């Protein structure tokens, strides 16, 4: 037996001879024997050492065995220590009961039979060892259980975190997941799957009939075929299909399904992911349309260049090259102006300035004057009119007003109810004589304006120079204003209302805007226009209170006020018949349909935009001069 396995046995007797005899009897057990000649000495051993068995004489002078046993049992550490009484006198049953109540586990009478004492001590020593071993094993087991529990908790936390990341990834990727149990014959959808299909997770029952009702009828056969291939081939499959939500909205989806097989190769489970690819599909459609549009415009541009090359006439090769280069350069200038607006429209004033810029200088800048309202030309109209302006400018430089120092040129345009009229007026130059036959440049003008645009080109020759009047009908080529150039920030609705319906009867304009700097800019602009600003306000309740307490003539409302919509203010203004405009940095399509007739200004707002709307709609406001930047743009 190793030292670590030995237990301590305490021998207590006031007679050394007895202690020696006990030591001789028990030494063959191989345990550690501790000896004490008094109860006090025994207590000292107990406090210093871990004792398994106490062998104590009942009759001792200072503390008898019963008293010592009672003191030992009072200490929490020794409440389970085995105590064996040795009695040299005949012990009555009452004394035995008293001894057992004091914590004794056995009695050994005197004379002591060595074999009996050894056997009893051995039993209690082994019992002590087994108890300690069980305690150690129990502690180890508890430690392992705690470690395993911690590992399981950590694993559960990782799984939970992974599931959260998966859920976030599915949400971010506009995806949902589903799981079909072949044994239970049921299917589970997560929230993302329900969101894609537009159903309520709490009430929607995932059945074949209900799912089929949400799939576009044209796509259900393809989806069914994919599932049949999955069951036949036991491989994952992917297919695109359309979902028709309960509200009628159509969403494009990409579905992926993968089977789980048992040992026999049968499908016992299927899991899948559904991705909402509507935006990708719409982007693909836009890309196709863009490619077609680019192809169309490129072909148109090449056709125009081809016509210029074929139809240009000149007396010499240098003259021919110069004529062709000039016309292609004019076409290029039109393309540059159109590209600035992403081919949504070209500003007529910009085209005129681009064409006449080479003939201006610091010394004679005033010899060329232009004036007219802001007009946005459709791409085809812009290219056509640009070539006509180029021919007029080229003729003026060669033969007309721009060929002499005293010559002057005025270009002005006006918008009439059914036509756009452009006047090209030369003066102070050589006398303009009507040609015997139309030259190539004049033919281009007539063919472009009359043939392509369906308008009319008139030429008047006089002493001061040429006066050309180009009249273009306001049909499909000239629409009511949709300022296509984003920088001018007024859509067609805002422009139409500014002219026809926006009437400001008063001088007090309320500004509702949550961005302080934007509010300051708008307020300063309105003050510069001669209005008195009420506000600005950043909360709908404050704005509504101001409407009730003040005589408001009009209002400028930012739609989104730090996450709160301004519609309650708009409702109050509508109820009182007060005109207002919306301001937003979002798309016009996001506005509540109740206010579809309200003009919308896109941020950033230019001062000229406010001037066009509020000065044109102001009762008693002075007429704004042509070309001042405050006239209403239209689309040609």
C-alpha positions as CSV (number, residue, x, y, z in Angstrom):
1,X,0.0,0.0,0.0
2,X,1.4,3.4,-1.0
3,X,1.6,6.3,1.4
4,X,-1.1,8.0,-0.5
5,X,-3.5,5.1,0.0
6,X,-2.9,4.8,3.8
7,X,-5.4,6.2,6.2
8,X,-4.8,7.7,9.6
9,X,-6.1,5.7,12.6
10,X,-6.1,7.5,15.9
11,X,-5.6,5.4,19.1
12,X,-6.7,7.1,22.3
13,X,-6.0,5.7,25.8
14,X,-4.6,7.1,29.0
15,X,-2.5,3.9,29.5
16,X,0.6,3.6,27.3
17,X,0.7,-0.2,27.6
18,X,-2.8,-0.4,26.0
19,X,-1.7,1.9,23.2
20,X,1.3,-0.2,22.5
21,X,-0.9,-3.4,22.4
22,X,-3.3,-1.7,20.0
23,X,-0.4,-0.6,17.8
24,X,1.0,-4.2,17.7
25,X,-2.4,-5.6,16.8
26,X,-3.0,-3.1,14.0
27,X,0.4,-2.6,12.5
28,X,-0.1,-5.4,10.0
29,X,-2.8,-3.4,8.4
30,X,-0.2,-1.0,7.0
31,X,-2.1,2.1,8.0
32,X,-0.8,5.2,9.7
33,X,-1.3,4.8,13.5
34,X,-1.5,8.0,15.6
35,X,-1.4,7.8,19.4
36,X,-2.9,10.1,22.0
37,X,-2.9,9.6,25.8
38,X,-5.7,12.1,26.5
39,X,-8.8,13.6,25.0
40,X,-7.0,16.9,24.5
41,X,-4.1,15.3,22.7
42,X,-6.6,13.4,20.5
43,X,-8.3,16.7,19.5
44,X,-5.0,18.1,18.5
45,X,-4.4,15.2,16.2
46,X,-7.8,15.5,14.7
47,X,-7.3,19.2,13.9
48,X,-3.9,18.5,12.3
49,X,-4.6,15.4,10.4
50,X,-7.3,13.7,8.3
51,X,-8.4,10.8,10.5
52,X,-10.4,7.9,9.2
53,X,-11.0,5.9,12.5
54,X,-10.8,6.9,16.1
55,X,-10.2,4.0,18.5
56,X,-11.0,5.4,22.0
57,X,-11.1,4.0,25.6
58,X,-14.4,4.7,27.3
59,X,-12.8,5.3,30.7
60,X,-10.2,8.1,30.8
61,X,-9.5,10.6,33.6
62,X,-9.9,14.0,32.0
63,X,-12.4,13.3,29.2
64,X,-14.1,9.9,29.0
65,X,-14.8,8.3,25.6
66,X,-18.4,9.6,25.5
67,X,-17.4,13.2,26.1
68,X,-14.7,13.0,23.5
69,X,-17.0,11.4,21.0
70,X,-19.6,14.2,21.6
71,X,-16.9,16.9,21.0
72,X,-15.7,15.2,17.8
73,X,-19.2,15.0,16.4
74,X,-19.9,18.7,17.1
75,X,-17.2,19.7,14.6
76,X,-18.6,19.6,11.0
77,X,-15.4,18.1,9.7
78,X,-15.6,15.0,11.9
79,X,-19.4,14.3,11.8
80,X,-18.8,11.1,9.7
81,X,-15.5,9.9,11.3
82,X,-15.8,6.3,12.5
83,X,-15.5,6.0,16.3
84,X,-14.9,2.6,18.0
85,X,-15.2,2.4,21.7
86,X,-13.0,0.0,23.8
87,X,-14.4,-0.8,27.2
88,X,-12.7,-2.7,30.0
89,X,-15.9,-2.9,32.0
90,X,-19.1,-4.6,31.3
91,X,-21.2,-2.0,29.4
92,X,-25.0,-1.9,29.9
93,X,-27.4,-1.6,27.1
94,X,-28.1,2.0,28.2
95,X,-24.5,2.9,27.9
96,X,-24.3,1.3,24.5
97,X,-27.3,3.3,23.3
98,X,-25.6,6.4,24.8
99,X,-22.4,5.6,22.9
100,X,-24.2,5.1,19.6
101,X,-26.0,8.4,20.1
102,X,-22.6,10.1,20.7
103,X,-21.5,8.8,17.3
104,X,-19.9,5.4,18.0
105,X,-20.0,2.9,15.2
106,X,-19.0,-0.2,17.3
107,X,-17.9,-1.5,20.7
108,X,-14.9,-3.8,21.4
109,X,-14.8,-5.3,24.8
110,X,-11.7,-6.1,26.9
111,X,-9.9,-8.4,26.7
112,X,-9.5,-7.4,23.1
113,X,-9.4,-10.2,20.5
114,X,-6.7,-9.1,18.0
115,X,-8.4,-10.7,15.0
116,X,-11.7,-9.1,15.8
117,X,-10.2,-5.6,16.4
118,X,-8.1,-5.9,13.2
119,X,-11.1,-7.0,11.2
120,X,-13.4,-4.2,12.4
121,X,-10.7,-1.5,11.9
122,X,-9.9,-2.9,8.4
123,X,-13.6,-2.8,7.4
124,X,-13.9,0.9,8.5
125,X,-10.6,1.8,6.8
126,X,-11.6,0.3,3.5
127,X,-15.0,2.0,3.9
128,X,-13.2,5.3,4.4
129,X,-11.0,4.7,1.4
130,X,-14.0,3.8,-0.8
131,X,-15.9,6.9,0.4
132,X,-13.0,9.1,-0.4
133,X,-12.5,7.5,-3.8
134,X,-16.2,8.0,-4.5
135,X,-15.9,11.6,-3.4
136,X,-13.0,12.1,-5.8
137,X,-14.7,10.4,-8.6
138,X,-17.9,12.4,-7.9
139,X,-15.8,15.6,-7.9
140,X,-14.2,14.6,-11.2
141,X,-17.5,13.7,-12.6
142,X,-19.0,17.0,-11.6
143,X,-16.0,18.7,-13.0
144,X,-16.4,16.8,-16.3
145,X,-20.1,17.5,-16.3
146,X,-19.4,21.2,-15.7
147,X,-16.8,21.2,-18.5
148,X,-19.1,19.4,-20.9
149,X,-22.0,21.7,-19.9
150,X,-19.7,24.7,-20.6
151,X,-18.7,23.2,-23.9
152,X,-22.4,22.5,-24.8
153,X,-23.3,26.0,-23.8
154,X,-20.5,27.4,-25.9
155,X,-21.5,25.2,-28.8
156,X,-25.1,26.3,-28.4
157,X,-24.0,29.9,-28.3
158,X,-21.9,29.4,-31.5
159,X,-24.8,27.7,-33.2
160,X,-27.1,30.4,-32.1
161,X,-24.7,33.1,-33.4
162,X,-24.2,31.1,-36.6
163,X,-28.0,30.9,-37.0
164,X,-28.3,34.6,-36.4
165,X,-25.5,35.3,-38.9
166,X,-27.3,33.0,-41.4
167,X,-30.6,34.7,-40.8
168,X,-29.0,38.1,-41.2
169,X,-27.2,36.9,-44.4
170,X,-30.5,35.6,-45.7
171,X,-32.2,38.9,-45.0
172,X,-29.4,40.9,-46.4
173,X,-29.4,38.8,-49.5
174,X,-33.2,38.9,-49.8
175,X,-33.3,35.1,-49.2
176,X,-35.4,32.7,-47.3
177,X,-35.0,29.0,-46.4
178,X,-37.3,26.0,-46.1
179,X,-37.0,22.4,-44.9
180,X,-39.2,19.4,-45.9
181,X,-39.2,16.3,-43.6
182,X,-40.0,13.2,-45.6
183,X,-40.8,11.1,-42.5
184,X,-43.2,13.6,-40.9
185,X,-44.4,14.8,-44.3
186,X,-44.4,18.4,-43.3
187,X,-42.6,21.5,-44.5
188,X,-41.3,24.5,-42.6
189,X,-40.6,28.0,-43.9
190,X,-38.5,30.6,-42.1
191,X,-39.5,34.3,-41.9
192,X,-37.4,35.2,-45.0
193,X,-39.3,32.6,-47.1
194,X,-42.6,34.0,-45.9
195,X,-41.5,37.5,-46.6
196,X,-40.5,36.7,-50.2
197,X,-43.9,35.1,-50.8
198,X,-45.7,37.9,-49.1
199,X,-47.5,35.8,-46.5
200,X,-47.9,35.9,-42.7
201,X,-45.8,33.2,-40.9
202,X,-48.3,33.1,-38.1
203,X,-51.3,32.2,-40.3
204,X,-49.9,30.7,-43.5
205,X,-50.1,26.9,-43.8
206,X,-47.3,25.4,-45.9
207,X,-49.2,22.9,-48.1
208,X,-48.7,22.0,-51.7
209,X,-52.0,23.6,-52.7
210,X,-51.2,26.9,-50.9
211,X,-47.7,27.0,-52.4
212,X,-49.0,26.3,-55.9
213,X,-51.5,29.2,-55.5
214,X,-48.5,31.6,-55.0
215,X,-46.5,30.4,-58.0
216,X,-47.0,32.0,-61.4
217,X,-49.1,29.6,-63.5
218,X,-46.6,29.8,-66.3
219,X,-43.8,28.7,-64.0
220,X,-45.4,25.9,-62.0
221,X,-44.7,23.2,-64.7
222,X,-41.0,24.1,-64.8
223,X,-40.9,24.0,-61.0
224,X,-42.6,20.7,-60.9
225,X,-40.2,19.3,-63.5
226,X,-37.2,20.4,-61.4
227,X,-38.6,18.7,-58.3
228,X,-39.2,15.5,-60.2
229,X,-35.6,15.5,-61.5
230,X,-34.4,16.1,-57.9
231,X,-36.3,12.9,-56.7
232,X,-35.0,11.0,-59.7
233,X,-31.4,12.1,-59.8
234,X,-30.9,12.7,-56.1
235,X,-28.9,15.8,-56.9
236,X,-29.4,19.5,-56.0
237,X,-31.3,21.6,-58.5
238,X,-31.7,25.2,-59.2
239,X,-34.4,27.0,-61.1
240,X,-35.9,30.5,-61.6
241,X,-39.6,31.1,-61.1
242,X,-42.1,33.9,-60.4
243,X,-44.1,34.4,-57.2
244,X,-47.4,36.1,-57.3
245,X,-48.0,37.5,-53.9
246,X,-51.5,37.7,-52.4
247,X,-51.5,41.5,-53.1
248,X,-50.8,40.7,-56.8
249,X,-47.2,41.8,-56.8
250,X,-44.9,39.7,-59.0
251,X,-41.4,38.8,-57.7
252,X,-38.7,36.9,-59.5
253,X,-37.1,34.1,-57.4
254,X,-34.2,31.7,-57.7
255,X,-34.8,28.5,-55.9
256,X,-32.2,25.9,-54.9
257,X,-33.0,22.5,-53.3
258,X,-30.8,19.7,-52.0
259,X,-31.8,16.2,-50.8
260,X,-30.7,14.2,-47.8
261,X,-30.5,10.5,-48.3
262,X,-30.7,7.6,-45.8
263,X,-28.5,4.4,-45.9
264,X,-30.8,2.9,-48.5
265,X,-30.5,5.9,-50.8
266,X,-34.0,7.2,-50.2
267,X,-34.7,10.9,-49.8
268,X,-35.7,11.5,-46.2
269,X,-35.3,15.3,-46.1
270,X,-35.0,18.2,-48.5
271,X,-33.7,21.7,-47.7
272,X,-33.7,24.7,-49.9
273,X,-33.0,28.4,-50.2
274,X,-35.1,30.9,-52.2
275,X,-33.5,34.2,-53.3
276,X,-35.5,37.2,-54.4
277,X,-33.8,38.2,-57.7
278,X,-36.4,40.8,-58.8
279,X,-34.0,43.6,-58.8
280,X,-31.4,41.6,-60.7
281,X,-34.1,40.7,-63.3
282,X,-35.2,44.3,-63.6
283,X,-31.5,45.3,-64.0
284,X,-31.1,42.8,-66.7
285,X,-34.1,44.2,-68.5
286,X,-32.7,47.7,-68.1
287,X,-29.3,46.5,-69.5
288,X,-31.0,45.0,-72.5
289,X,-33.0,48.2,-73.1
290,X,-29.9,50.2,-72.6
291,X,-27.9,48.1,-75.1
292,X,-30.7,48.4,-77.6
293,X,-30.9,52.2,-77.0
294,X,-27.1,52.6,-77.4
295,X,-27.2,50.5,-80.5
296,X,-30.0,52.6,-81.9
297,X,-28.4,55.9,-81.1
298,X,-25.0,54.8,-82.4
299,X,-26.7,53.7,-85.7
300,X,-28.6,57.0,-85.9
301,X,-25.4,59.0,-85.3
302,X,-23.5,56.9,-87.9
303,X,-26.4,57.4,-90.3
304,X,-26.3,61.2,-89.8
305,X,-22.5,61.2,-90.3
306,X,-22.9,59.1,-93.5
307,X,-25.5,61.5,-94.8
308,X,-23.2,64.5,-94.1
309,X,-20.3,62.8,-95.9
310,X,-22.4,61.9,-98.9
311,X,-24.4,65.1,-99.3
312,X,-21.8,67.7,-98.6
313,X,-20.6,69.6,-101.7
314,X,-17.6,71.9,-102.0
315,X,-15.4,73.5,-104.7
316,X,-12.2,71.9,-103.4
317,X,-11.0,69.1,-101.1
318,X,-9.9,71.5,-98.3
319,X,-13.3,73.1,-98.4
320,X,-15.1,69.8,-98.4
321,X,-13.0,68.6,-95.4
322,X,-13.8,71.8,-93.5
323,X,-17.5,71.6,-94.2
324,X,-17.7,67.9,-93.1
325,X,-15.6,68.6,-90.0
326,X,-17.8,71.6,-89.0
327,X,-21.0,69.6,-89.4
328,X,-19.7,66.6,-87.4
329,X,-18.3,68.9,-84.7
330,X,-21.8,70.5,-84.4
331,X,-23.3,67.0,-84.0
332,X,-20.6,66.2,-81.4
333,X,-21.6,69.3,-79.4
334,X,-25.2,68.2,-79.4
335,X,-24.1,64.8,-78.1
336,X,-22.1,66.5,-75.3
337,X,-25.1,68.5,-74.1
338,X,-27.2,65.4,-74.3
339,X,-24.7,63.3,-72.3
340,X,-24.8,65.8,-69.5
341,X,-28.5,64.9,-69.0
342,X,-28.0,61.2,-69.6
343,X,-29.7,61.5,-72.9
344,X,-33.0,62.6,-71.3
345,X,-33.0,66.0,-73.0
346,X,-30.8,68.9,-74.2
347,X,-31.2,72.5,-73.1
348,X,-31.9,74.7,-76.2
349,X,-30.0,77.6,-74.7
350,X,-27.0,75.4,-74.2
351,X,-27.1,74.2,-77.7
352,X,-27.3,77.8,-79.1
353,X,-24.4,78.9,-76.8
354,X,-22.2,75.9,-77.8
355,X,-22.8,76.7,-81.5
356,X,-22.1,80.4,-81.2
357,X,-19.2,80.2,-78.7
358,X,-16.5,80.2,-81.3
359,X,-17.7,83.5,-82.7
360,X,-17.7,85.4,-79.4
361,X,-14.8,87.3,-78.0
362,X,-14.2,89.6,-75.1
363,X,-14.2,92.7,-77.3
364,X,-17.3,92.0,-79.4
365,X,-19.2,89.7,-77.1
366,X,-22.3,92.0,-77.3
367,X,-22.6,91.5,-81.1
368,X,-24.4,88.2,-80.4
369,X,-27.5,88.1,-78.2
370,X,-29.6,85.2,-77.2
371,X,-32.9,85.1,-75.3
372,X,-35.7,82.6,-74.6
373,X,-37.3,80.4,-72.0
374,X,-35.7,77.2,-70.8
375,X,-36.6,74.4,-73.2
376,X,-35.5,70.8,-73.1
377,X,-35.1,69.2,-76.5
378,X,-35.6,65.5,-77.1
379,X,-32.4,63.8,-78.4
380,X,-33.7,63.5,-82.0
381,X,-34.9,67.1,-82.0
382,X,-31.6,68.3,-80.5
383,X,-29.5,66.7,-83.2
384,X,-31.7,68.0,-86.0
385,X,-31.9,71.5,-84.6
386,X,-28.2,71.6,-83.9
387,X,-27.4,70.9,-87.6
388,X,-29.8,73.7,-88.6
389,X,-28.1,76.1,-86.2
390,X,-24.7,75.1,-87.5
391,X,-25.7,75.8,-91.1
392,X,-27.1,79.2,-90.2
393,X,-24.0,80.1,-88.2
394,X,-21.7,78.9,-91.0
395,X,-23.6,81.0,-93.6
396,X,-23.5,84.0,-91.3
397,X,-19.7,83.7,-90.9
398,X,-19.2,83.3,-94.6
399,X,-21.7,85.7,-96.1
400,X,-23.8,87.2,-93.4
401,X,-23.6,89.4,-90.4
402,X,-20.7,87.6,-88.7
403,X,-18.6,88.2,-91.8
404,X,-18.2,92.0,-91.0
405,X,-17.2,93.9,-87.9
406,X,-20.4,95.9,-87.7
407,X,-22.7,92.9,-88.1
408,X,-24.9,91.7,-85.2
409,X,-26.8,88.5,-84.6
410,X,-29.8,87.9,-82.4
411,X,-31.2,84.5,-81.6
412,X,-34.4,84.3,-79.6
413,X,-37.1,81.7,-79.2
414,X,-40.6,81.7,-77.7
415,X,-43.1,79.0,-76.8
416,X,-46.6,79.4,-78.2
417,X,-49.6,77.3,-77.4
418,X,-49.0,74.9,-80.2
419,X,-45.5,75.7,-81.5
420,X,-41.9,76.6,-80.6
421,X,-40.7,79.5,-82.7
422,X,-37.0,80.4,-83.1
423,X,-35.9,83.6,-84.7
424,X,-32.5,84.0,-86.3
425,X,-32.1,87.7,-87.0
426,X,-28.9,89.1,-88.6
427,X,-28.3,92.9,-88.9
428,X,-25.6,95.3,-89.8
429,X,-23.9,93.0,-92.3
430,X,-23.9,92.7,-96.1
431,X,-27.2,92.8,-97.9
432,X,-28.8,89.4,-98.0
433,X,-29.9,88.4,-101.5
434,X,-32.3,85.6,-102.2
435,X,-30.3,82.8,-104.0
436,X,-31.3,81.6,-107.4
437,X,-31.5,78.1,-106.0
438,X,-31.2,76.6,-102.5
439,X,-27.7,75.7,-101.4
440,X,-26.8,72.6,-99.5
441,X,-27.0,74.3,-96.1
442,X,-30.4,75.7,-96.7
443,X,-31.6,72.3,-98.0
444,X,-30.3,70.8,-94.7
445,X,-32.3,73.3,-92.7
446,X,-35.5,72.8,-94.7
447,X,-35.2,69.0,-94.7
448,X,-34.5,68.9,-91.0
449,X,-37.1,71.3,-89.7
450,X,-39.9,70.6,-92.2
451,X,-39.1,67.0,-93.2
452,X,-38.0,65.5,-89.9
453,X,-39.6,67.7,-87.3
454,X,-42.8,68.5,-89.2
455,X,-42.3,72.2,-88.8
456,X,-41.7,75.2,-91.1
457,X,-38.6,77.2,-92.1
458,X,-39.0,80.7,-93.5
459,X,-36.2,82.8,-94.9
460,X,-36.4,86.6,-95.3
461,X,-33.6,88.4,-97.1
462,X,-33.1,92.1,-96.6
463,X,-30.7,94.9,-96.5
464,X,-29.5,94.2,-92.9
465,X,-29.1,90.4,-93.4
466,X,-31.0,87.2,-93.2
467,X,-34.0,86.6,-90.9
468,X,-34.8,82.9,-90.5
469,X,-37.9,81.8,-88.6
470,X,-38.0,78.1,-87.6
471,X,-41.4,76.9,-86.3
472,X,-41.7,73.5,-84.7
473,X,-45.1,72.0,-83.7
474,X,-45.7,71.1,-80.1
475,X,-46.8,67.5,-80.6
476,X,-44.9,64.5,-79.4
477,X,-41.7,66.4,-80.0
478,X,-42.7,69.2,-77.7
479,X,-44.3,68.2,-74.4
480,X,-45.3,70.0,-71.3
481,X,-42.3,70.4,-69.2
482,X,-40.3,67.6,-67.7
483,X,-37.0,69.2,-67.0
484,X,-34.9,66.2,-67.9
485,X,-31.6,67.8,-66.8
486,X,-31.2,66.8,-63.2
487,X,-29.3,69.9,-62.2
488,X,-32.4,72.1,-62.7
489,X,-34.4,69.9,-60.3
490,X,-37.9,70.5,-61.5
491,X,-40.0,67.6,-62.7
492,X,-42.9,67.9,-65.2
493,X,-45.6,68.0,-62.6
494,X,-43.9,70.8,-60.6
495,X,-43.5,72.8,-63.8
496,X,-47.1,72.4,-64.9
497,X,-48.5,73.3,-61.5
498,X,-46.2,76.3,-61.3
499,X,-47.7,77.7,-64.5
500,X,-51.3,76.6,-64.4
501,X,-52.3,75.9,-60.8
502,X,-49.8,77.2,-58.2
503,X,-51.3,80.5,-57.0
504,X,-49.8,82.2,-53.9
505,X,-52.2,84.7,-52.5
506,X,-50.2,86.3,-49.7
507,X,-46.7,86.9,-48.5
508,X,-46.1,84.3,-45.8
509,X,-44.5,81.0,-46.8
510,X,-44.0,78.2,-44.3
511,X,-40.8,76.0,-44.5
512,X,-40.8,72.5,-43.0
513,X,-37.4,70.9,-43.1
514,X,-35.4,68.9,-40.6
515,X,-32.0,69.6,-42.0
516,X,-30.9,72.9,-40.5
517,X,-28.6,74.0,-43.4
518,X,-31.1,73.1,-46.0
519,X,-33.8,74.9,-44.1
520,X,-31.5,78.0,-43.9
521,X,-30.8,77.9,-47.6
522,X,-34.5,77.6,-48.6
523,X,-35.5,80.3,-46.1
524,X,-32.9,82.7,-47.4
525,X,-34.0,82.1,-50.9
526,X,-37.6,82.8,-50.1
527,X,-36.6,86.0,-48.2
528,X,-34.6,87.1,-51.3
529,X,-37.7,86.5,-53.4
530,X,-39.6,88.9,-51.1
531,X,-41.5,86.4,-49.0
532,X,-41.8,86.3,-45.2
533,X,-40.8,82.9,-43.9
534,X,-42.8,81.1,-41.2
535,X,-40.5,78.6,-39.5
536,X,-38.6,76.6,-40.4
537,X,-40.1,73.7,-38.5
538,X,-38.7,70.2,-38.1
539,X,-41.7,68.5,-36.5
540,X,-45.2,68.0,-38.0
541,X,-47.1,69.1,-34.8
542,X,-45.2,72.4,-34.7
543,X,-46.0,73.0,-38.4
544,X,-49.7,72.2,-37.9
545,X,-49.8,74.6,-35.0
546,X,-48.2,77.3,-37.1
547,X,-50.8,76.8,-39.8
548,X,-53.6,77.3,-37.3
549,X,-52.0,80.4,-35.7
550,X,-50.7,82.2,-38.9
551,X,-52.0,83.3,-42.2
552,X,-50.0,80.9,-44.4
553,X,-50.0,81.7,-48.1
554,X,-48.0,78.6,-49.2
555,X,-45.6,76.0,-47.9
556,X,-42.5,74.0,-48.7
557,X,-42.6,70.6,-47.1
558,X,-39.7,68.1,-46.8
559,X,-41.4,64.7,-47.0
560,X,-39.2,62.8,-44.6
561,X,-38.5,64.6,-41.3
562,X,-36.0,62.4,-39.5
563,X,-38.1,59.3,-40.2
564,X,-41.5,61.0,-39.7
565,X,-43.6,61.7,-42.8
566,X,-44.9,65.2,-43.3
567,X,-48.3,64.0,-44.6
568,X,-50.3,65.2,-41.6
569,X,-49.1,68.7,-42.5
570,X,-50.0,68.2,-46.1
571,X,-53.5,67.0,-45.1
572,X,-54.0,70.2,-43.0
573,X,-52.8,72.4,-45.9
574,X,-55.1,70.6,-48.4
575,X,-58.1,70.9,-46.1
576,X,-57.5,74.7,-45.9
577,X,-56.8,75.1,-49.6
578,X,-53.3,76.3,-49.1
579,X,-50.9,75.5,-52.0
580,X,-47.6,73.7,-51.2
581,X,-44.8,71.8,-52.8
582,X,-42.9,68.7,-51.7
583,X,-39.2,68.6,-51.4
584,X,-37.4,65.2,-51.3
585,X,-34.1,63.5,-52.0
586,X,-35.9,60.2,-52.9
587,X,-37.7,59.2,-56.0
588,X,-41.0,60.7,-56.9
589,X,-42.6,57.2,-56.9
590,X,-42.2,57.0,-53.1
591,X,-44.8,59.7,-52.5
592,X,-48.3,58.9,-51.2
593,X,-50.7,58.5,-54.1
594,X,-53.1,60.9,-52.3
595,X,-50.8,63.7,-53.2
596,X,-50.0,62.6,-56.8
597,X,-51.0,66.1,-58.1
598,X,-48.6,68.0,-55.8
599,X,-45.5,69.4,-57.4
600,X,-42.3,67.7,-56.2
601,X,-38.8,69.3,-56.1
602,X,-35.7,67.2,-56.1
603,X,-32.9,68.1,-53.8
604,X,-30.6,70.0,-54.0
605,X,-33.0,72.9,-54.7
606,X,-31.8,75.7,-56.8
607,X,-32.9,79.3,-56.1
608,X,-34.0,79.6,-59.7
609,X,-36.4,76.6,-59.1
610,X,-38.1,78.4,-56.3
611,X,-38.2,81.6,-58.3
612,X,-39.9,79.9,-61.2
613,X,-42.6,78.4,-59.1
614,X,-43.3,81.0,-56.5
615,X,-42.8,84.2,-58.6
616,X,-44.8,82.8,-61.5
617,X,-47.6,81.8,-59.1
618,X,-47.6,85.0,-57.0
619,X,-50.5,87.3,-57.4
620,X,-49.3,90.7,-58.5
621,X,-45.8,89.5,-59.2
622,X,-44.0,91.3,-62.0
623,X,-43.5,89.5,-65.3
624,X,-40.1,87.8,-65.5
625,X,-38.0,88.7,-68.5
626,X,-37.4,86.3,-71.2
627,X,-34.0,84.5,-70.7
628,X,-33.8,85.5,-67.1
629,X,-33.7,81.9,-65.9
630,X,-37.1,82.1,-64.3
631,X,-39.2,81.0,-67.2
632,X,-40.8,77.5,-67.2
633,X,-38.8,74.8,-69.1
634,X,-40.6,72.6,-71.6
635,X,-39.6,69.6,-73.5
636,X,-39.1,69.6,-77.2
